[in-house]
């Protein structure tokens, strides 16, 4: 894989999920926590990284982000459980 692109999921301070896309997960999470990542996360800090998946193609990471964002809360929780992510732990 040359330059990977990532789809990631954050847990916001209010308990909501945020799905995003980046080529540098660590830097992007830091940007979100600095209040500069997105309007949504700026008002819901701090955020915690729950999940990240690498893709070889930018389109595939963007597609994963789009699909996650357009699911119900229950479907997002099912996605996270299927990937062994427990967002309820501290």
Secondary structure as UniProt FT lines:
FT   STRAND          5..11
FT   TURN            13..14
FT   STRAND          17..22
FT   HELIX           25..33
FT   TURN            34..35
FT   HELIX           39..42
FT   TURN            43..44
FT   STRAND          48..55
FT   HELIX           58..69
FT   HELIX           73..82
FT   TURN            83..84
FT   TURN            87..88
//
